[in-house]
Amino acid sequence: MIDIQERLTAFAMLGATWVMWLLIILSIIGVAIIFERIYYFFASRDDVRALQEDLRLLLAKNDIPGARERLSQSKSFQARIVYSGIEVVADGPEAVEERLAGETAIARTQMERNLGFLGTVGNNAPFVGLLGTVIGVIKAFHVLDESAGKVTSGLMTEIGEALVATAIGLLVALPAVAFFNYFQRLIRYRLTWADALGRDLLAYLKGGERDGAE
């Protein structure tokens, strides 16, 4: 037990500086992910409402090749998902539905890439900062003990580092959480539109089946 306590004390004597550097590194990685995801989503945007109107018009004319061509012109994930379904329209609605589900899962995975790291940093950076604060306070008490209870500049430095660690942890966490939530809402928005376009295609196919049966 004494050996463990001595090791923990020695660890605390390292101070909170390394914790702050760790938070800075995590912040740099998080910012890089944020900018990469912003560019990724920006490059794959499109006017999906106009795409839906064009797709409905082409399907109403039974122009499957035209609908396929219109979807191929869009760089959005919504168009990519529906395009995968329209490739197997000859196999029936069930095949189209399965293809849409599979492509939706792939698109979700691609859009959520690296967001797990962002969410982890956002949730845990304050605790890492708190760890730095605890370490800094322990070291400050050690300095206070060595100075026989006198308030020295070294003591104030250790206390300052301890408080700064918590502040840095919060500053790292806030933008990470904000952008993580924003990206998740954006992904849900895009997948909702993909589902709407896919349902338009399925409605067209099922309507054709009913017309054929009649």
N, C-alpha and C positions, 0 to 999 in steps of 0.2 A: 504494500500500500504506500509506504514511504517513497519507494522508487518511482511509482506511478505519479505521485504528487510532485516529486522533484522534476520528472520529465515534463509534466504539464506546466510547472513554473518556468522551466527553461524555455518551453515553447512560447509561453506568454511574454517572456523577455525579448522575443524577436520583435515585438511591437506590432502596431496595426498598419505599418507602411506597406507590407506585402499584400495585405487584404485590399488596400486601396488600389494598388497596381493590378490586382486580379480583377477588381470591378472595372477599372479603366479598359483592360483588355476585353472583358465581356461586353462592355459598352461599344467598343470599336467594331467587334464582330457583329453585334446587334444592329448597329447603324448600317453596316455593309449589307446585311440581309434586308433591312428595310428598303434601302435604295434599289437593291436588286429586284425585290418583289414589286416595288412601285413601277419600275421600268417594265417588268414582265407583264403586269396587268395592263399597263398603259399600251404596250405593243399589241395586246390581244383584245383591245376594246372594239366595239362596233355598234352601229345603231340597230339594236336587236328588234325594236318595234317595227322599223321599216323592213327588216328581214322577215319578220313574221307575216307582215302584210303581203310581201312579194311571194312568200312560200304558199300562203293560203290561196292567192290568186292563181298561181301555177298549178297547184293541186286541183283547184276547181276546174281547170281546163284539162285535167288528166295529163299534164305535161311533166312527167317524171324526169326526163332528161333535162328539161329546163330548170326544174327544182334542184336537181343535182348540180347543175352548172352554177346556179345562184348561190348555193351553199358553199361550193368550192371557192367562190370569190371572196368569202368572208374569212377573216383571220381570227374570229372569236371562238371560244370554247363551245359556245352554244351551237354554232354552225357545224363544228367538228363532230359533236355528239350526234346531231341529227343526220349528218352526212353518213355516218357509220350505219345508221338505221336504214337510210334510203337505199343503200347498196344491196340490201337483202329483201327488198319489197316483194320480189317474186316468190319468196319463201313463206309469205304470209305474216299476219300481225304478230304471232307468237315469236317468230324469229326476229322481227324488228324490235319487239319489246326487250328481248334478251340482249340484243346487240346494243340498244340504247342504255340498258342498265350497266353492261360491261364497260362501255365507253365513258359513262358518267363516273364510274368508280376510278377509272384511269385519270380522267380530267381532275377529279377531286384531289387525287394523290399529287398530281403535278402542281396544282395551285397551292396546296398546303406544304410544299417542300420548304424545309428550313423553318417553318413557323413553330414547330415544336421547340426548337432552341430558343426562339423569341419568347414563347410563353413561359418556358422554364426560367429564363433570365428575369422576366417580369415578376414571376411569383417568388423567386428565391433571392434576388439581389438585396432586398431589405434585410433578410436574415444574414446574408454574408456581411453586409454593413454592420449589423448588430454584433456579429462575431468579432469584427474589428474593434467595435466599441468596448466589448467585454475584455478583449485582450489589452486594449489601451488602458482601461481602468485598472486592471490587475497590475500592469507595469507601473502605472502612476502610483498605486499604493506601495509598490516595492521601492520606488524612488522616494516616496514620502517616508518610508521606514528607514531608508539609508540616510536621509537628511535629518533624522531625529525629530520629525514632525514639523520641520521648517518648510514653508512654501518657497520653492526655488523656481528658477526659469525652466529647469529640466522638467519639473513636475507640471508646470503649466503647458509645456510643449506636449507632454504625453496626454494630458487631458484634451488638448486641442485636437490631436490626431484621433483620439477616440471619438470625439463628436463629429469630426469631418468624415469618418468612415461611415457613420449612419447616414449622413447627408448625401454622400456619394451613392450609397446603396439605393436611396429613394430616387435620386436623380436618374440613375440607370434604369430603375424599375418602371417609372412612370411612362416614358415614351415607348418602352417595350410592350407594356400592357395595352397602351392606347392603340398602337399600330397592329398588335396581334388581334384585338377586337375588331378593328377596322377591316383588316384583311379577311377575317372570318365572316363578317357581314357581307363583304363584297363577294366572297365565294358562294354564300347562300343565295345572294341575288342572282348571280350568273347561273347557278344550277337550277334555280326556280324558273328562269327564262328557258333554259335548255329543256326542262320538263314540259313547259308549256308548248314549245315547238314540237317536241316529240309526241305529245298528245294530239297535236294537230295532224301529224302524219298518221298516227294510229287511227284517229277518227276517220280520216280519208280512206284508209284501207278497210276498216270495218264497215264503213258505209258502202264501199264497192262490193264487199261480200254480200251485204243485204240486198243490194240492187241485183246482183247476179242470181241470188236465191229466188227473188221475186220473178 
